Every structure is written in structure tokens, then in C-alpha cells.
């Protein structure tokens, strides 16, 4: 089928992105509706109607199907999550193996490493498998899958319309933000998240901000037009009025950093174990589901997303001992659900764990120093922001997201404080291994940074001032032996008076090497390339490499700017590449030293 060339439409840049972003936003919004409905349906049928465990609700998301009232049979938890893992695992490994796991990391990898390409099967498979995994009790969130689904459709649209690799990457990132903005009811945070989550440092994909804003607004509007416009969690009148409270929030920052480090390391160890496990791939999520069920027998609140615990933590309805046990239980349940290959997100559970860490710290400090933590529930709000900021390296979008999710903007100061603290403490801890430190480390941006680095360096800093030259009177036989001794292919040719004549290219001589009778013919001055690009000492390396590529030569002569017949030296392709590699290594060493500081 012939692809439609979107470039043929001569639209302004903003108009193009408005059309593309609107299409992605509409799909992401509809996909969010479908995923949310299917998860709720699976939860009602498997957990509520069969097991007898009604999944907790949040104030902004009451159950669509009500509750069955069936008596709770906790031993069925040994079967239902494992069955869900088996079914979803088989579908994933049969139709789209890359749909396993959380989803966000795979989307990030596609943007950096695969030019934004995600197979069209992935969004379809992801919707069904995520609904089954979460709906049967797997400890995971819906935000990771919907970000993968949104990114997958954006990639499909980009390929269908034959967009450039750059446009496709930007649109794929915008698709991630659309899904998050819709299902978390946080359009501004979704837009920023798409640009921020690609890097582990404070760098951002700035080109994606405008398209992400469009996709996130449209997706949010589509989703909320069906399920309501209320924030996800109950709005509390928490506020920050006493600077002394920053002492308590500092403790919370270190607590979030510790549990964040613990969560990521346990998750990575479990994931590594299942990757090495030599069994059929679709059996791995079944084992993870079974272990999750074993944990849920003791603490059933770990099942599914667990968002109700955020509401309870903010309302200060959870005891200190329960909070401690639940944090560890949720960490392990999430690690086994997703680390085994289950199709669910780590985004939502991170928010739940962070809220409970905040609730734990808030309750503890309130018992000892009430003046420092007068409202323990406020710590749950700030804990969400701090925990995910640290493990996902997304402080800016997470601060805004938590404010949008709770409808409370009065805790921005402590949220900024804790998020910054955990972000700095967990710089080397990556929930998403596909993140790269900064734009210059992304293969998608290598070309632009190559020229950017070379633009700041002059030829005079790199040129060779004592090049090997050939007199224009050198005969063919001498040239051949000379080339063999020096192991070079290109040489500047000089006239008898020392002025520049041209460049001898071995490619021009190769066809005559085996011909007889040319030994005594003077060739250097006659065969050398006279119409060769040249540079002067003040030329940038970016311009020099451009000239080398245009003429496809290995070296350029460096001539006197006042007298183009005077050779000052040469610069080669290898010299430029070596200089670039040195600059990149120097920059990377500086970044490592900064991280170690």
C-alpha cells in the first residue's frame, strides 16, 4: 500500500503539529478509556466476583461496576494472579514480545535507539495484556502501559505518513505524554513528562514540549469527558506555613531516597533473575503472579494498582505498622509482577509506595514533634512527588503531576524540596535503564552534537604543520614506492618554488598501477587534483568536515588566507574524528566527576 506523504501538505509547523498532535491525543484518550474500562471489568469479575476482594476506590474514580458482596476467599489468590500472568504472558510472547514489562522503558528505548519505531501490534497487545495482568491482581499501574500504547500509535501514525525520523521521535514522545496526561488527569504534567523522562539528568527533549502539550490536552479532554473532571484523589486543605516543617520534609527526602533505591534494586534483581530463568517465556509472568498472590494472602491491599491506599494515607487512616508492612509488600509484589515480564506499569506503584513512605514518616514525626508535622497526610502527598522524582529522574513533571492529581497546589514548596533532594540522592539509580544522561548521549542526537562540538574548534588547533608532501616532478614509479613506504593515500603536491599545486589522490592512480610503460612518465603534477577544497586556519572543524564529505577526500590542505598558493599544513578526516572523540570523553569525565562530587 502506498504511503501518504504528509510533507506534501504545505502547512506551518504549528499547524502540522496541531493536526498530528490532535490525532495522537484522540487515540490516546480513547485508548485510556478502553484500558480503564477493561481493567475495572477484569477487577470486578476476577477479584470482586470470584475472590471476593473488592479493589479499593479513590474519591475521583469510583467503581464502574459496583461490588458483588461475595465473601472473601483469600486462598484463591494463589490461582487468579498466576492465571492472569499465564494468559497475558502467552499473548505477549505470541504476538508482541516487546509489550512485556512496564512499557515506559521500552518507549524510551524506541525513541533513543530505534528512531521512534514501535510495531503497530504493540498498542493492541498492550491494552489486553495490561488489563488482564492488573485486573487479575498483578501489582502494577496503568500509566506505564498507556504511555507505551500512546507512543505506539504515534509511531504507527508517523510511519504511515512517512514523517522524518526526527518528527517521528518527537511524535512518539508526545504519545507517551498523552497517555499519562489522560489517565492521571494531569495534562500539564503529561506534556512535561514526555520531554523529561527521556534523560536521567536535568536535560529535556525541548522539541517535544509543544506537540506533547497538544496531545496531552486532547487526550485528557477525551478521557475526562467520559469519566469526569474531578482530580484522581480527594483534595485536602493541606498547606505549608512554617519553615520548621522543612526539617520533617528533609527526613522524608532521605526516606524516599532509601526506599526508592531499595525498590529499584529489588526490581532489577528480580528482573535479572527471570531473564536468566531457562523456562518458556510465557510461564515467567505466571510465576510472578503466583508469588504476588502469596504476598496478597497476607496483605491483599497490594493487589492491582493500590491507589486507594494513597487516599487512605492522605486521610491519615492507616496505622504506622500497616504502612511499614505495606511498603515492603508493595515493593516485592510489584517487582515480581513486572520483573517476571507481566504487562503492567511501575509508575502507579511508585506513587503508592511514595505516598505510604510519606504517611509513615508523617505519622512518626507527628508522634514525636507535632509542630514539625502537624498534618501527617500532607507527607503522603509530598512523598508521592519525592519518591517518583528520585526513581524516574523526573522532578519537574512529578511535582506538577501530584498537584494536579490531588487538586492541591499549596504543597509546592515542600514537594520541590523533597523532589530535588531525592533526585540528587538517586542520580545513579535508574528505574528506566533506557534513559541516557543527556541529549549528547542519545544516538538520536549524535549527528547534531557532532557538528555542535566541531563548531567550537578551529582548524589551527588541530592541523598538521609538517605534512608529507610530493614534488610535482615525481615520477609514477617513485610515487608508487613512496606511497607504499608512508602508508598514506593522499598527499599535497608542491611546485618547484614550494607553492601549492594540488592534492595527489591514490584513487586516481590505482587503475594505472598494473599498466606497463608508465614508470618514467612524470605524473604527480599532471594527475594531482587541482580543484580541491581548502581551508584556512580560522575555519571551524564543522565546515572542514562538511568539505571533506562533499568531495569525499581524506584530507584538506590548509592554505594561507592572504596567499592561497602557500601551504601551511593539512587536516585529515581522522584528525577531526579523533578530536571529537577526545572532546566527548572529556565531557563525559567532567559529568562523572560532577556526579561523584
MOCORWO-V555073 format. One record per backbone hydrogen bond with DSSP energy under -1.0 kcal/mol. NH is the residue of the N-H (numbers start at 1). CO is the residue of the C=O. Records with the same first field share a line. If there is no record, write none. Layout:
NH->CO, CO
//
This chain:
6->4, 161
8->5
9->6
11->9
16->12
17->13
18->14
19->15
20->16
21->17
22->18
23->19
24->20
25->21
26->22
27->23
28->24
29->25
30->26
31->27
32->28
33->29
34->30
35->31
36->32
37->33
38->34
39->35
40->36
41->37
42->38
43->39
44->40
45->41
46->42
47->43
48->43
49->44
51->46
52->47
53->47
60->232
73->51
76->73
77->74
78->75
79->76
80->76
83->79
84->80
85->81
86->82
87->83
88->84
89->85
90->86
91->87
92->88
93->89
94->90
95->91
96->92
99->96
100->97
107->103
108->104
109->105
110->106
111->107
112->108
113->109
114->110
116->110
117->114
122->119
125->121
126->122
127->123
128->124
129->125
130->126
131->127
132->128
133->129
134->130
135->131
136->132
137->134
138->133
140->138
141->345
146->142
147->143
148->144
149->145
150->146
151->147
152->148
153->149
154->150
155->151
156->152
157->153
158->154
159->155
160->156
161->157
163->158
168->164
169->165
170->166
171->167
172->168
173->169
174->170
175->171
176->172
177->173
178->174
179->175
180->176
181->177
182->178
183->179
184->180
186->181
190->186
191->187
192->188
193->189
194->190
196->192
197->193
199->196
200->436
201->437
205->195
206->204
208->205
209->206
212->208
213->209
214->210
215->211
216->212
217->213
218->214
219->215
220->216
221->217
222->218
223->219
224->220
225->221
226->223
227->223
228->224
233->405
238->236
245->242
246->243
247->244
249->245
250->246
251->247
252->248
253->249
254->250
255->251
256->252
257->253
258->254
259->255
260->256
261->257
262->258
263->259
264->260
265->261
266->262
267->263
268->264
269->265
270->266
271->267
272->268
273->269
274->270
275->271
276->272
277->273
279->277
283->280
284->281
287->283
288->284
289->285
290->286
291->287
292->288
293->289
294->290
295->291
296->292
297->293
299->295
302->299
303->300
309->306
310->307
311->307
312->308
313->309
314->310
315->311
317->312
323->319
324->320
325->321
326->322
327->323
328->324
329->325
330->326
331->327
332->328
333->329
334->330
335->331
336->332
337->333
338->334
339->335
341->338
342->337
344->342
345->141
350->346
351->347
352->348
353->349
354->350
355->351
356->352
357->353
358->354
359->355
360->356
361->357
362->358
363->359
364->360
365->361
366->362
367->363
369->365
372->369
373->369
378->375
381->377
382->378
383->379
384->380
385->381
386->382
387->383
388->384
389->385
390->386
391->387
392->388
398->394
399->395
400->396
401->397
402->398
403->399
404->400
405->401
406->402
407->403
415->411
416->412
417->413
418->414
419->415
420->416
421->417
422->418
423->419
424->420
425->421
426->422
429->426
431->391
435->432
436->198
441->438
442->439
445->442
449->445
450->446
451->447
452->448
453->449
454->450
455->451
456->453
457->454
459->539
460->537
461->458
462->459
463->459
464->570
470->492
472->494
474->471
476->521
477->519
479->475
480->476
481->477
482->478
483->479
484->480
485->481
486->482
487->483
491->504
493->502
494->470
495->499
498->495
500->565
501->493
502->493
503->529
504->491
506->489
508->505
509->506
510->506
512->509
513->510
515->512
521->518
523->474
524->474
525->472
527->523
528->524
529->503
532->530
535->557
539->536
541->454, 457
544->540
545->541
546->542
547->543
548->544
549->545
550->546
551->547
552->548
553->548
556->571
558->569
559->535
560->566
566->563
568->558
569->558
570->464
571->556
573->554
576->572
577->573
578->574
579->575
580->576
581->577
582->578
583->579
584->580
585->581
586->582
587->583
588->584
589->585
590->586
591->587
592->588
593->589
594->590
595->591
596->592
//
